[in-house]
Each structure stands twice: as C-alpha cells, then as structure tokens.
Amino acid sequence: MEYYTYAYLREDGTPYYIGKGKGFRLYVKKRIVPLPSKDRIIYLKRNLTEQEAIEHEIYMIAVYGRSLRFYRIKMGRYACSLLGP
C-alpha cells in the first residue's frame, strides 16, 4: 500500500488537478499541467493499493468535475488527459 491521491490547488484553495501516484510523483512536472508551489500540493488519501488509488482518483474527479482545469479519465490501463473549461 504505497499509493496515494493528491491535488494541485489554485491560490484560492480549489483544486485544478487531481492525480494518483507513488513516491515523489506529486512533485514531478507534468507535460501540460503546471506545477504549483509545494504549499499548494496536498495529499488527499495515503497508504492505498494501486486499485484503491485509481478508484479514489476517479471519485474525486467526479466530485470536482468541470471545476478542474486538468483532469484524467481512466479506462483500464489507458488514460486520457483533457483540458477543462
């Protein structure tokens, strides 16, 4: 159980990106997602299996939906990055 979910926050504290990872993934720059300062990166849930992390990521994306600037939809082993509004 080494996986976690995390969020990148805007200055007003609302998330613009939600992801899952392990190790230091939450601090690694993504290709299209701007990396915020470390004080605006938060863990949502820790000590998860990979499957639990995927399920929690999908749940959190459903909760925040279109308020996210960047979000991913996972289907099996495939992921697609989409720009929000």
TIGU-134995 format. One record per atom (N, C-alpha, C): residue in one letter; atom name; z, x, y. Coordinates in pm, 1 decimal. Each point is the difference from the previous one (the first is absolute). Example, Ala and Ser with C-alpha at 12.3 -4.5 7.8 and 13.67 -1.06 7.14 Angstrom:
2
{res a&atom N&pz 780.0&px 1319.0&py -569.0} $
{res a&atom CA&pz 0.0&px -89.0&py 119.0} $
{res a&atom C&pz 0.0&px 90.0&py 120.0} $
{res s&atom N&pz -72.0&px -35.0&py 105.0} $
{res s&atom CA&pz 6.0&px 82.0&py 119.0} $
{res s&atom C&pz 73.0&px -77.0&py 109.0} $
This chain:
85
{res m&atom N&pz 0.0&px 84.7&py -117.4} $
{res m&atom CA&pz 0.0&px -84.7&py 117.4} $
{res m&atom C&pz 0.0&px 89.6&py 124.2} $
{res e&atom N&pz -117.0&px 46.3&py 31.6} $
{res e&atom CA&pz -12.4&px 93.7&py 109.4} $
{res e&atom C&pz -86.4&px -52.4&py 114.2} $
{res y&atom N&pz -44.2&px -123.9&py -8.6} $
{res y&atom CA&pz -89.6&px -55.9&py 100.7} $
{res y&atom C&pz 78.3&px -76.7&py 105.3} $
{res y&atom N&pz -65.9&px -26.4&py 112.3} $
{res y&atom CA&pz 60.0&px -76.1&py 108.8} $
{res y&atom C&pz -109.9&px -71.2&py 77.1} $
{res t&atom N&pz 40.1&px -94.2&py 83.7} $
{res t&atom CA&pz -92.4&px -60.9&py 96.3} $
{res t&atom C&pz 49.4&px 39.5&py 138.9} $
{res y&atom N&pz -93.7&px 3.7&py 93.9} $
{res y&atom CA&pz 34.1&px 44.6&py 134.3} $
{res y&atom C&pz -85.9&px -71.2&py 102.9} $
{res a&atom N&pz 41.7&px 10.7&py 126.2} $
{res a&atom CA&pz -75.5&px -61.6&py 109.2} $
{res a&atom C&pz -9.8&px 97.3&py 116.6} $
{res y&atom N&pz -113.3&px -5.9&py 68.9} $
{res y&atom CA&pz -18.4&px 68.1&py 128.1} $
{res y&atom C&pz 19.8&px -107.1&py 107.1} $
{res l&atom N&pz 83.9&px 29.6&py 98.1} $
{res l&atom CA&pz 35.8&px -98.0&py 101.6} $
{res l&atom C&pz -63.2&px 30.5&py 135.2} $
{res r&atom N&pz -33.7&px -107.3&py 70.3} $
{res r&atom CA&pz -42.1&px 12.0&py 140.0} $
{res r&atom C&pz 123.7&px 30.7&py 84.6} $
{res e&atom N&pz -21.6&px 27.9&py 126.0} $
{res e&atom CA&pz 113.2&px 27.4&py 89.4} $
{res e&atom C&pz 93.7&px -119.7&py 11.9} $
{res d&atom N&pz -52.5&px -121.9&py -18.0} $
{res d&atom CA&pz 86.3&px -119.0&py 8.1} $
{res d&atom C&pz 72.7&px -29.5&py -131.5} $
{res g&atom N&pz -18.8&px 86.3&py -100.9} $
{res g&atom CA&pz 71.0&px -15.7&py -126.9} $
{res g&atom C&pz -71.6&px -83.4&py -104.6} $
{res t&atom N&pz -116.8&px -55.4&py 31.4} $
{res t&atom CA&pz -75.4&px -76.8&py -99.2} $
{res t&atom C&pz -89.7&px 94.2&py -80.9} $
{res p&atom N&pz -19.7&px -29.2&py -128.8} $
{res p&atom CA&pz -80.9&px 89.5&py -82.0} $
{res p&atom C&pz -149.9&px -16.6&py 25.8} $
{res y&atom N&pz -72.1&px 112.3&py -4.4} $
{res y&atom CA&pz -145.9&px -6.2&py 5.1} $
{res y&atom C&pz -61.8&px 53.0&py -128.3} $
{res y&atom N&pz 83.0&px 57.8&py -87.5} $
{res y&atom CA&pz -49.3&px 47.1&py -129.8} $
{res y&atom C&pz 113.6&px -7.4&py -99.9} $
{res i&atom N&pz -31.7&px -45.7&py -121.3} $
{res i&atom CA&pz 95.6&px -2.2&py -110.1} $
{res i&atom C&pz -66.6&px 69.0&py -117.5} $
{res g&atom N&pz 74.0&px 88.6&py -64.7} $
{res g&atom CA&pz -56.7&px 73.3&py -113.0} $
{res g&atom C&pz 103.5&px 24.6&py -107.4} $
{res k&atom N&pz -44.4&px 61.4&py -108.9} $
{res k&atom CA&pz 88.8&px 42.2&py -107.5} $
{res k&atom C&pz -27.4&px 146.0&py -27.3} $
{res g&atom N&pz 99.7&px 70.0&py -49.7} $
{res g&atom CA&pz -21.2&px 140.7&py -27.6} $
{res g&atom C&pz 114.6&px 60.5&py -76.4} $
{res k&atom N&pz -7.9&px 132.6&py -14.0} $
{res k&atom CA&pz 108.3&px 78.3&py -57.8} $
{res k&atom C&pz -2.7&px 136.4&py 67.2} $
{res g&atom N&pz 109.0&px 71.0&py -8.9} $
{res g&atom CA&pz 7.3&px 128.4&py 68.1} $
{res g&atom C&pz -3.2&px -18.8&py 151.0} $
{res f&atom N&pz -81.9&px 80.9&py 67.8} $
{res f&atom CA&pz -7.5&px -5.3&py 146.1} $
{res f&atom C&pz -121.4&px -76.9&py 50.7} $
{res r&atom N&pz -56.2&px -87.0&py -82.2} $
{res r&atom CA&pz -121.5&px -74.3&py 37.0} $
{res r&atom C&pz 12.1&px -72.5&py 133.6} $
{res l&atom N&pz 114.9&px -55.0&py 29.0} $
{res l&atom CA&pz 13.8&px -76.3&py 124.2} $
{res l&atom C&pz -17.9&px 86.1&py 124.4} $
{res y&atom N&pz 9.3&px 133.0&py -13.4} $
{res y&atom CA&pz -18.6&px 89.1&py 114.9} $
{res y&atom C&pz -136.2&px 68.7&py 2.0} $
{res v&atom N&pz -89.7&px -37.9&py -91.9} $
{res v&atom CA&pz -131.9&px 62.5&py -8.5} $
{res v&atom C&pz -101.0&px -83.9&py 76.5} $
{res k&atom N&pz -76.3&px 66.1&py 86.7} $
{res k&atom CA&pz -100.3&px -70.0&py 80.8} $
{res k&atom C&pz -107.7&px -60.8&py -90.0} $
{res k&atom N&pz -30.1&px -127.4&py 23.8} $
{res k&atom CA&pz -108.2&px -67.4&py -71.5} $
{res k&atom C&pz -127.8&px 13.5&py 82.0} $
{res r&atom N&pz -113.5&px -25.8&py -61.7} $
{res r&atom CA&pz -127.6&px 16.1&py 70.4} $
{res r&atom C&pz -15.0&px -92.7&py 118.7} $
{res i&atom N&pz 31.6&px -127.8&py -14.5} $
{res i&atom CA&pz -24.1&px -93.0&py 110.6} $
{res i&atom C&pz 127.5&px -55.6&py 61.8} $
{res v&atom N&pz 115.3&px 32.6&py -59.0} $
{res v&atom CA&pz 126.0&px -55.3&py 49.1} $
{res v&atom C&pz 72.8&px 106.2&py 82.2} $
{res p&atom N&pz 23.1&px -26.2&py 128.6} $
{res p&atom CA&pz 72.9&px 97.3&py 81.2} $
{res p&atom C&pz 144.5&px 15.3&py -47.2} $
{res l&atom N&pz 45.0&px 124.3&py -9.0} $
{res l&atom CA&pz 135.7&px 30.2&py -43.2} $
{res l&atom C&pz 94.2&px -9.9&py 120.5} $
{res p&atom N&pz 101.7&px -87.0&py -8.2} $
{res p&atom CA&pz 93.1&px -10.9&py 113.4} $
{res p&atom C&pz 102.0&px 114.0&py -3.2} $
{res s&atom N&pz 83.1&px 6.5&py 102.5} $
{res s&atom CA&pz 110.0&px 96.5&py -1.8} $
{res s&atom C&pz 96.0&px -38.1&py -113.2} $
{res k&atom N&pz 76.1&px 96.9&py -47.8} $
{res k&atom CA&pz 87.1&px -23.3&py -115.9} $
{res k&atom C&pz 103.4&px -110.4&py 22.4} $
{res d&atom N&pz 38.0&px -24.0&py 124.5} $
{res d&atom CA&pz 98.4&px -105.9&py 25.0} $
{res d&atom C&pz -61.8&px -139.5&py -12.2} $
{res r&atom N&pz -132.4&px -8.2&py -17.8} $
{res r&atom CA&pz -66.7&px -129.4&py -18.9} $
{res r&atom C&pz -61.6&px -11.1&py -139.2} $
{res i&atom N&pz 54.1&px 77.1&py -95.0} $
{res i&atom CA&pz -37.2&px -10.5&py -140.9} $
{res i&atom C&pz 125.4&px -39.0&py -76.0} $
{res i&atom N&pz -7.1&px -111.8&py -71.7} $
{res i&atom CA&pz 119.9&px -46.4&py -71.4} $
{res i&atom C&pz -30.9&px -26.9&py -147.0} $
{res y&atom N&pz 101.3&px 22.3&py -82.9} $
{res y&atom CA&pz -6.4&px -43.0&py -139.2} $
{res y&atom C&pz 30.2&px -148.6&py -2.5} $
{res l&atom N&pz -77.7&px -74.8&py -76.1} $
{res l&atom CA&pz 30.0&px -141.9&py -19.5} $
{res l&atom C&pz 84.9&px -18.4&py -125.3} $
{res k&atom N&pz -36.8&px 71.1&py -106.7} $
{res k&atom CA&pz 71.8&px -9.1&py -126.9} $
{res k&atom C&pz -18.7&px 132.4&py -73.9} $
{res r&atom N&pz 105.7&px 48.6&py -64.5} $
{res r&atom CA&pz -5.1&px 128.9&py -71.7} $
{res r&atom C&pz 35.6&px -18.0&py -146.9} $
{res n&atom N&pz -19.2&px 108.3&py -75.4} $
{res n&atom CA&pz 35.8&px 4.9&py -142.6} $
{res n&atom C&pz -70.9&px -107.9&py -80.9} $
{res l&atom N&pz -131.2&px -8.3&py 18.1} $
{res l&atom CA&pz -81.3&px -98.8&py -69.7} $
{res l&atom C&pz -88.4&px 67.5&py -104.3} $
{res t&atom N&pz -38.3&px -76.3&py -101.5} $
{res t&atom CA&pz -107.0&px 46.1&py -88.0} $
{res t&atom C&pz -130.5&px -15.6&py 77.8} $
{res e&atom N&pz -107.9&px 58.0&py -48.8} $
{res e&atom CA&pz -126.8&px -14.7&py 70.7} $
{res e&atom C&pz -41.0&px -146.8&py 6.9} $
{res q&atom N&pz 17.9&px -73.9&py -108.6} $
{res q&atom CA&pz -36.7&px -140.8&py -1.1} $
{res q&atom C&pz 84.4&px -80.1&py 99.4} $
{res e&atom N&pz 129.2&px 27.3&py 5.3} $
{res e&atom CA&pz 85.9&px -69.3&py 96.2} $
{res e&atom C&pz -43.0&px 31.4&py 143.5} $
{res a&atom N&pz -37.4&px 125.4&py 25.0} $
{res a&atom CA&pz -44.8&px 40.1&py 134.7} $
{res a&atom C&pz -129.0&px -72.0&py 37.4} $
{res i&atom N&pz -93.1&px -10.9&py -92.8} $
{res i&atom CA&pz -125.1&px -72.5&py 25.4} $
{res i&atom C&pz 30.4&px -145.8&py 32.6} $
{res e&atom N&pz 85.0&px -62.6&py -80.8} $
{res e&atom CA&pz 33.8&px -140.7&py 21.8} $
{res e&atom C&pz 71.0&px -20.3&py 133.5} $
{res h&atom N&pz 89.0&px 90.3&py 36.5} $
{res h&atom CA&pz 70.8&px -13.9&py 127.1} $
{res h&atom C&pz -93.8&px 23.3&py 117.8} $
{res e&atom N&pz -90.3&px 95.6&py -12.4} $
{res e&atom CA&pz -99.3&px 24.0&py 104.5} $
{res e&atom C&pz -85.2&px -124.6&py 22.5} $
{res i&atom N&pz -48.3&px -59.8&py -107.5} $
{res i&atom CA&pz -81.0&px -121.8&py 10.1} $
{res i&atom C&pz 80.8&px -112.5&py 64.6} $
{res y&atom N&pz 126.1&px -14.3&py -40.0} $
{res y&atom CA&pz 86.8&px -103.1&py 57.0} $
{res y&atom C&pz 18.4&px 20.8&py 150.9} $
{res m&atom N&pz 30.3&px 123.4&py 40.4} $
{res m&atom CA&pz 23.7&px 27.7&py 142.2} $
{res m&atom C&pz -127.0&px -20.0&py 82.8} $
{res i&atom N&pz -114.6&px 34.5&py -56.0} $
{res i&atom CA&pz -126.8&px -24.7&py 69.4} $
{res i&atom C&pz -20.0&px -150.8&py 16.9} $
{res a&atom N&pz 35.1&px -77.0&py -102.2} $
{res a&atom CA&pz -12.1&px -146.2&py 10.8} $
{res a&atom C&pz 94.9&px -54.3&py 106.8} $
{res v&atom N&pz 119.5&px 56.4&py 11.6} $
{res v&atom CA&pz 97.7&px -44.5&py 99.2} $
{res v&atom C&pz -51.1&px 28.6&py 141.5} $
{res y&atom N&pz -47.7&px 121.3&py 23.6} $
{res y&atom CA&pz -43.0&px 38.0&py 135.1} $
{res y&atom C&pz -146.1&px -31.4&py 26.9} $
{res g&atom N&pz -80.3&px -9.2&py -104.7} $
{res g&atom CA&pz -139.7&px -42.0&py 10.2} $
{res g&atom C&pz -77.3&px 60.0&py 114.4} $
{res r&atom N&pz -60.8&px -86.6&py 79.2} $
{res r&atom CA&pz -91.9&px 44.0&py 103.6} $
{res r&atom C&pz 67.6&px 67.6&py 118.0} $
{res s&atom N&pz 133.3&px 4.4&py 3.2} $
{res s&atom CA&pz 65.1&px 74.8&py 107.4} $
{res s&atom C&pz -13.2&px 150.3&py -23.3} $
{res l&atom N&pz -38.4&px 37.2&py -123.4} $
{res l&atom CA&pz -20.7&px 140.9&py -30.7} $
{res l&atom C&pz -134.4&px 45.6&py 55.1} $
{res r&atom N&pz -4.5&px 115.7&py 58.0} $
{res r&atom CA&pz -126.2&px 56.7&py 49.5} $
{res r&atom C&pz -79.8&px 56.6&py -116.9} $
{res f&atom N&pz 69.9&px 59.5&py -94.6} $
{res f&atom CA&pz -62.1&px 57.3&py -119.1} $
{res f&atom C&pz 71.9&px -56.3&py -121.5} $
{res y&atom N&pz -74.1&px -42.8&py -96.1} $
{res y&atom CA&pz 62.6&px -47.1&py -122.2} $
{res y&atom C&pz -93.2&px 25.3&py -117.3} $
{res r&atom N&pz 56.7&px -0.5&py -119.2} $
{res r&atom CA&pz -77.9&px 25.8&py -120.2} $
{res r&atom C&pz 16.1&px -115.8&py -95.9} $
{res i&atom N&pz -108.1&px -33.1&py -64.7} $
{res i&atom CA&pz 5.3&px -100.8&py -105.4} $
{res i&atom C&pz -25.2&px 73.4&py -130.8} $
{res k&atom N&pz 91.4&px -10.8&py -92.4} $
{res k&atom CA&pz -13.0&px 71.1&py -127.2} $
{res k&atom C&pz -47.6&px -94.9&py -108.4} $
{res m&atom N&pz -88.2&px 49.3&py -81.6} $
{res m&atom CA&pz -47.3&px -73.7&py -116.6} $
{res m&atom C&pz -7.1&px 100.2&py -114.8} $
{res g&atom N&pz 95.1&px -7.2&py -89.8} $
{res g&atom CA&pz 1.8&px 95.8&py -109.3} $
{res g&atom C&pz 16.9&px 140.7&py 54.5} $
{res r&atom N&pz -91.3&px 89.2&py -36.0} $
{res r&atom CA&pz 7.3&px 139.4&py 45.1} $
{res r&atom C&pz -75.8&px 20.7&py 130.6} $
{res y&atom N&pz -59.8&px -103.5&py 54.3} $
{res y&atom CA&pz -82.5&px 15.6&py 119.0} $
{res y&atom C&pz 74.0&px -48.2&py 123.7} $
{res a&atom N&pz -23.0&px 65.4&py 110.6} $
{res a&atom CA&pz 60.0&px -41.6&py 127.8} $
{res a&atom C&pz -107.3&px 1.5&py 105.4} $
{res c&atom N&pz 9.9&px -89.5&py 92.3} $
{res c&atom CA&pz -97.1&px -9.0&py 109.0} $
{res c&atom C&pz 77.4&px -3.4&py 131.1} $
{res s&atom N&pz -32.8&px 89.3&py 90.9} $
{res s&atom CA&pz 65.2&px -0.7&py 129.8} $
{res s&atom C&pz -80.4&px -86.3&py 95.7} $
{res l&atom N&pz 67.6&px -87.5&py 69.8} $
{res l&atom CA&pz -65.5&px -92.4&py 92.5} $
{res l&atom C&pz 64.0&px 12.7&py 136.5} $
{res l&atom N&pz -78.8&px -15.0&py 103.7} $
{res l&atom CA&pz 54.3&px -3.0&py 135.0} $
{res l&atom C&pz 41.0&px -142.9&py 31.5} $
{res g&atom N&pz 118.4&px -16.5&py 52.5} $
{res g&atom CA&pz 44.6&px -131.8&py 42.7} $
{res g&atom C&pz -58.4&px -31.9&py 137.5} $
{res p&atom N&pz 40.6&px -111.1&py 59.9} $
{res p&atom CA&pz -54.5&px -39.4&py 129.9} $
{res p&atom C&pz 42.0&px 95.0&py 111.7} $
